[in-house]
Amino acid sequence: MSNITLYGSSLSLYTGRARSYLIKAGLDYREVTPVTPNYRDNIVARAGGRRGVPTIETADGEVIRDGVAIVDYFEQNSGHLYSPKTPRQKILSLLFDVIGAEGLLRPAMHYRWNFPEHNLEFLAFHFQSMVPRGPNRIEQAEKGANAMRAACAAFGAVPDTFELVETLYLELLKKLNHHFSDYPYLLGGKPCVGDFGMIAPFFGHLGRDPMPLSIMQTRAVRLFRWVERMNRPEPDVGEFETQDGQYLPSDEIPGSLIDVLKHLAIDFIPETIAASDCINDWIDQQKDLAPGTEVMRGVGIGSFEARGVRVNALAQPFRFYLLKRLQDYYTQLDKKAQVSVSDMLASCDMLDVLDIKLSRGIERHNNLEVWR
Ligand SMILES: N[C@@H](CCC(=O)N[C@@H](CS)C(=O)NCC(=O)O)C(=O)O
């Protein structure tokens, strides 16, 4: 029997992050679809009452819900094996964690939900697999799928933005493909927390659903190889000359990664500003929001422009819970390191990530994110 149980699904974006971490760290786990009586009767209550995946049960019987908390738990136990120690690399590791898990939902959901002729049968099967066996299985699965289809539009993928979403995504593929032609992972020879964030959209959705998988395989084979590599226990770096399993020396950041970030900034920065404005307005209006209240997934719609196209997207507090980690790390750096980091962020149009904040903090309590 394995030590760790991962409740998750192949289809789930966020499970992809936790699974990849467990695989790369060589941890002994088994993945279970969250439809078992044990999950329903014992795990959900200890996961804050949320039927969310990924959730794990550790060898000691501890239950942890949320992919970020799961990675944190093992990073702490391993002495932060996948957290770079130098300022620029550590900041980018944290930034890619936010972008991967929160900043690429629009293309991930667009390529899943807006190509039914390619994806629908595949999705129907998987949504049914996530529902416990019983008389209303098909109806319940359809309900779940419809909620996700609606979420796709809420993240800003609607007919008026399809062209923008696709253009940005295809350009991103090219840039990532270029980077992964030279390096096995974002920061060199070893995955970092940011790689685990990025695998979330790039496995469950963009590297697995039929439509986007075929795009990635035909247009970005080196990116596709990174997706494979992130899901294999061996290094799987045969095509690279350098196979040292290390981050790049001297806090180096490759130019190819700066290009990737510069491109991501096109919608990530205006979206983050719009979301923070929206959430801070909402916070101002909540006169009776008691500390400990669960943080909702979205609290309104942020509106912004990218390449001249208006996008309206759900403003999600969780993005800022993650961004604050990067800001806290930056604050405690010495002056010289801060300059080195801010120069790098400025060079990829990402300097704003140091300043965009919510007026109220978020913390975790009983496996839930709550307002401080
Ligand atoms: N912040 C969480 C989000 C997890 C999440 O949204 N999971 C989806 C499936 S991919 C889900 O289970 N949603 C229902 C819920 O969280 O209650 C993470 O990083 O793991």
The ligand as an SDF file (V2000), in Angstrom:
LIG
                    3D

 20 19  0  0  0  0  0  0  0  0999 V2000
   -6.2720   26.5080   -5.3970 N   0  0  0  0  0  0  0  0  0  0  0  0
   -6.5630   25.1200   -5.6100 C   0  0  0  0  0  0  0  0  0  0  0  0
   -7.6620   24.9650   -6.5940 C   0  0  0  0  0  0  0  0  0  0  0  0
   -8.0880   23.5340   -6.8410 C   0  0  0  0  0  0  0  0  0  0  0  0
   -9.2860   23.4770   -7.7420 C   0  0  0  0  0  0  0  0  0  0  0  0
   -9.8700   24.4720   -8.1040 O   0  0  0  0  0  0  0  0  0  0  0  0
   -9.6520   22.2640   -8.1280 N   0  0  0  0  0  0  0  0  0  0  0  0
  -10.8540   22.0810   -8.9000 C   0  0  0  0  0  0  0  0  0  0  0  0
  -10.6720   20.9360   -9.8660 C   0  0  0  0  0  0  0  0  0  0  0  0
   -9.3060   21.1900  -10.9820 S   0  0  0  0  0  0  0  0  0  0  0  0
  -11.9220   21.7220   -7.9010 C   0  0  0  0  0  0  0  0  0  0  0  0
  -11.8750   20.6670   -7.3040 O   0  0  0  0  0  0  0  0  0  0  0  0
  -12.8300   22.6540   -7.6300 N   0  0  0  0  0  0  0  0  0  0  0  0
  -13.8340   22.5100   -6.6010 C   0  0  0  0  0  0  0  0  0  0  0  0
  -13.3880   23.1080   -5.2880 C   0  0  0  0  0  0  0  0  0  0  0  0
  -12.2320   23.5600   -5.1820 O   0  0  0  0  0  0  0  0  0  0  0  0
  -14.1940   23.1090   -4.3620 O   0  0  0  0  0  0  0  0  0  0  0  0
   -5.2700   24.4020   -6.0150 C   0  0  0  0  0  0  0  0  0  0  0  0
   -4.2970   25.0690   -6.3820 O   0  0  0  0  0  0  0  0  0  0  0  0
   -5.2280   23.1950   -5.8820 O   0  0  0  0  0  0  0  0  0  0  0  0
  1  2  1  0
  2  3  1  0
  2 18  1  0
  3  4  1  0
  4  5  1  0
  5  6  2  0
  5  7  1  0
  7  8  1  0
  8  9  1  0
  8 11  1  0
  9 10  1  0
 11 12  2  0
 11 13  1  0
 13 14  1  0
 14 15  1  0
 15 16  2  0
 15 17  1  0
 18 19  2  0
 18 20  1  0
M  END
$$$$
